Amino acid sequence: MRPRVTVNCAMTADGKLAGRSRKQVRISSPEDMDRVKALRASSDAILVGVGTVIADDPHLTVKGLPPERNPLRVVLDSRGRTPSSARVLDDRSRTLIATADDCDRTWPGAEVVRCGADMVDLAALMDILGERGVRTLMVEGGGETIFSFFQAGLVDRYLVFVGSQIVGGRNSPTPADGDGLPDDRSIRLRLTDAEVLGDGVLLSYEVDA
């Protein structure tokens, strides 16, 4: 059974995940940060793309939880670009790095799975995670990774916190970067909740089948 996939992100009021330098900026309110912590703690695995690892160097763990209770960390890294010093390779939790078939790189402290000819085959990766007992997967970014999950039809729920700030920038990342969908096709969402959290709003969507 494939895991249920929740995409979670925070964007500015003009729809940006970060500024023009693509470095992480604080968007979430303290109330939303508490929500994200709880969501992480309730997930079996947390996934990001290698671009997020390179730009932000996140731990992808829940502060206060021991390693055995922290979610599995998953990095999409088709070409093997994860730095050996990345925090996702520390001992705070287990880490799985997914690469393309022709990438032969390995990392101390991480398990590697190879699935996909030129880039990671997301459907195959979801099957692998499901076989390993992952029932709930939280996808945190970045924009191209989020879009690839939508494009592959793998997203069940989309949670986006809209913060009260503007950063601008024609090249600033958005929650759904990449090539985009054809003009005559879009992914339909169903709004299930809207909640004020501090100075922002959390929008909750289910993805229509």
N, C-alpha and C positions, 0 to 999 in steps of 0.2 A: 504493500500500500504506500503510495506516495504521500509525503507530508503535506499538511495544510499550510499554505504559504501566506504569510502576512507581510506586506510591504509597509514599512513604517519610516517616515521621514519628517523633517521640519523644513519649511520653506518660508521665505520672506513674503510680504504682502504683494511683491511683484514677481513671485514665482521662482525665486532663486534658492538653490541649496547652499551657495557660498558666493563670495565676491569674485571679482575678475581675476584675482590671483589663484583662484580655486582652492584657497586655504579655508579650512573650517572656520565659521563664524558662529557665535552664540546666538541662536534663534529661539530655542525653547525657553519658556518661562520655567521658574522653579517647580511649579505644579506639573508642567508637562515632563520635566526631567524625572520627577517621582513616578509618573505614569510609565515612562520608558523603562525605568529601572525594574518596575513590576512586570512589564511585558517581557523584558529580557529574562528575568528570573523564571517566568512561566513557560519559556520556549525551550525546546530540546536542542536547538541549534540556532546560531546567528551567522548570517552570510553577508560578506561584502566583496566588492571587486578589488583587484590589486591596485587600481588607481586610488581608492580610498586608503589602502594601507600605505602607499607611498606618500600621499598628500598629508594624511592626518596621523598616521602611526597609532591607531587605536589599540587598546587592550582587548576590547570586545568581551569584557567580563562584568560581573555584577559585584560591586564592592561589598565586602562582608561575607560573601559565600566562599566556602572552601573549594579547591580545585575539582573535587569529585562531584560537587553540586552545581558548578557553573556549566552553562550550555556549551556544547561543542562549537568551536569556531571554524567556519568554513570560508576559504578564500578562493575566488575565481581568478585563476592566473594561467591563462592558456600558454603563455610564452615563458613562464618561470621567472618573473621579475621581482618577486617578493624579496626584499633585502634580508640578509642573514641576521641583521640586528633588529628586525621588526618586533614590536611588542607582542604581536600575535603568536610569536614562537616561544614566549616565556612559559613558565611552569604553572601559571594561574589556572589553566584549563587545557583540555585536549584541543589539538588543531588538525584540520584536514585541509590540504591544498589540492585543488582540482586543476589539472593541466591538460593540454592537448596530448594526443598519443605520441607525437614526435618530440616532446619535451622530456629530456632525461635528467633534469635537475632534481636534487633532493635537498631536504632541509633537516638538520638535527632538531629533534623535538616535534616534528610534524609527520603525519602520515600523508602520503601522496597517492591520489587516484588519477588515472589518465583515461579520459573518455572524450572522444571527438577528434576528427581528422585535423582540422586547422584551428578550431577553437573548442572550448568545452561544450559538450552536448548537454544542455540543461535537463532535458527529459531523462537522459541516461543517469545523470548525477542525482536527480530526484529519486530514481529507482534505487540507486546505491544507498542513499541516505535512508530510504524507507526500509530497505533490507537490514539496516543497522539500528533500527528501532526509533528513528527520528520521525515523530508524528506531527510536530509543529516546528516550522521554520520561519524565522524572522529575517527578512531581507532589509538591510539598512542602507544600501547605496553602493556606489554613487549612481548618478543619473543614467549612465549607459547600462549598468547592471540592472537597475530597476526596469528600464525599458525592455531589456532583453527578456526578462521574466514575463512582462505583459505580452510581448510579441510572441512568446512561446506558448501563451495560453495557460500559464502555470500559477497565476495569482488568484487567490481566493478572496482576500480582504486587503483593502488599501486604507491606511491611516495616515493622515497628513495634518500636522500642526502648522497653522498659519500665524507667523509672528508679526508683530506690529512694527515693521521696519522695511526700508527700501535700500537695496544695494546697487541695482542697475547692472549694466554691462552686457553687451551683445554676446559676449563669449562666456558669461557666467553660467555655471551648470544649473540645470533645472531637474525636477524629479523624473523626467522622461526624456533623456537625451538620445543620442544615436541617430540612425537614419530617419526615424519617424515612419508612420504608417502612410499608405496611399491615401490620396484625398477622399476617395469614396469609401474608406473603411476607418472606423474608429472602435475603440473598446468601450462598451457601455457599462457604466457604473450605476449602482443604486445607493443613494444616500440613506444611511440608517440612523445617523445621529450627528448632532452638532452641539459641542459643549465648550463653553467659555472656560479656559484654564489660564488664570492670571490675565496677562495683557494680550492673549491670543486665543485662537479658536481651534479646537480639534474637530476635524471632519472625518467621519467614519463611513466607509463605502464597502459594499459587497460587489463583487464582479459578476455581472449577469452572464449566465452560461450561453 
